[in-house]
Amino acid sequence: MTAAPTLERLYSLRELAEANYGTRTTLTKRIHEGTLPALKVNGSYKVREQDLHLLAEPVSPAALDDASSDEASGLDDLASLAAQMVSTWPALTPERKRELGRLLGGAA
């Protein structure tokens, strides 16, 4: 007696997008570029489970260090920009401070 054939799991682009493998547009682009193998079933692209590894990008420790330093630099830039904006704002009059406090739900 032979074993029943097992069907290979196929994922729609919508399922992959919902699982954060990329947007449908990006996935379609990769299919057209040939970097992501796919099947067309009833007019819709399907990706084999065995090909999902092609959507993952390896991360090296150096890339992690670069990303964290870029993020820290971005936060420094943001803090600097916020400080510059606050320093150039006009001072609030006592009446405006009360109004702002009322609008923010604080005590008047």
C-alpha positions as CSV (number, residue, x, y, z in Angstrom):
1,M,0.0,0.0,0.0
2,T,1.4,3.4,-0.9
3,A,1.2,6.5,1.3
4,A,-1.1,9.3,0.3
5,P,0.8,12.2,-1.3
6,T,1.3,15.2,0.9
7,L,0.4,18.5,-0.5
8,E,3.0,21.3,-0.3
9,R,1.8,24.4,1.6
10,L,1.4,27.4,-0.6
11,Y,1.0,30.9,0.7
12,S,-0.8,33.8,-1.0
13,L,0.8,37.2,-1.2
14,R,-1.9,38.5,1.2
15,E,-0.9,35.9,3.8
16,L,2.8,36.7,3.4
17,A,2.1,40.4,3.7
18,E,0.0,39.8,6.8
19,A,2.9,37.8,8.2
20,N,5.2,40.8,7.6
21,Y,7.2,39.2,4.8
22,G,6.8,42.4,2.9
23,T,4.0,44.3,1.1
24,R,2.1,42.6,-1.8
25,T,3.8,45.1,-4.1
26,T,7.3,44.2,-2.9
27,L,6.5,40.5,-3.1
28,T,5.1,40.9,-6.6
29,K,8.2,42.9,-7.7
30,R,10.5,40.2,-6.3
31,I,8.5,37.5,-8.3
32,H,8.9,39.5,-11.5
33,E,12.6,40.1,-10.8
34,G,13.1,36.3,-10.4
35,T,14.4,36.6,-6.8
36,L,11.3,34.9,-5.4
37,P,10.0,31.7,-7.0
38,A,6.2,31.5,-7.3
39,L,3.4,29.6,-8.9
40,K,0.4,31.1,-10.5
41,V,-2.8,29.3,-9.3
42,N,-6.1,30.6,-10.7
43,G,-4.6,33.9,-11.6
44,S,-3.0,34.5,-8.1
45,Y,0.6,34.1,-7.1
46,K,1.4,31.5,-4.5
47,V,4.8,31.0,-2.8
48,R,5.9,27.6,-1.6
49,E,6.7,27.1,2.0
50,Q,10.1,25.8,1.1
51,D,10.9,29.2,-0.6
52,L,10.1,31.4,2.4
53,H,13.7,31.4,3.4
54,L,14.4,33.6,0.4
55,L,12.4,36.4,2.0
56,A,14.7,36.4,5.0
57,E,17.8,38.6,5.0
58,P,20.7,37.5,7.1
59,V,21.9,40.1,9.7
60,S,25.5,40.3,10.7
61,P,26.7,41.6,14.1
62,A,28.3,44.5,12.3
63,A,25.0,45.4,10.7
64,L,23.4,45.4,14.1
65,D,26.0,47.7,15.5
66,D,25.6,50.1,12.5
67,A,21.8,50.1,12.9
68,S,22.0,50.8,16.6
69,S,24.5,53.7,16.1
70,D,22.3,55.1,13.3
71,E,19.3,54.9,15.6
72,A,21.2,56.6,18.4
73,S,22.4,59.3,16.0
74,G,18.8,59.8,14.8
75,L,17.6,60.2,18.3
76,D,20.4,62.7,19.0
77,D,19.4,64.6,15.9
78,L,15.7,64.5,17.0
79,A,16.5,65.8,20.5
80,S,18.6,68.6,19.0
81,L,15.9,69.6,16.6
82,A,13.3,69.5,19.5
83,A,15.5,71.7,21.7
84,Q,16.0,74.1,18.8
85,M,12.3,74.3,18.2
86,V,11.4,74.9,21.8
87,S,14.1,77.6,22.2
88,T,12.6,79.6,19.3
89,W,8.9,79.3,20.4
90,P,7.5,82.5,21.8
91,A,6.9,82.6,25.6
92,L,3.3,82.0,26.7
93,T,1.5,84.6,28.6
94,P,-0.2,83.6,31.9
95,E,-3.6,83.7,30.1
96,R,-2.3,81.3,27.3
97,K,-0.8,79.0,29.9
98,R,-4.2,78.7,31.6
99,E,-5.9,78.1,28.3
100,L,-3.3,75.4,27.4
101,G,-3.8,73.8,30.8
102,R,-7.5,73.8,30.3
103,L,-7.2,72.3,26.8
104,L,-4.9,69.6,28.1
105,G,-7.2,68.7,30.9
106,G,-5.1,70.1,33.7
107,A,-6.1,72.5,36.5
108,A,-6.8,76.0,35.3
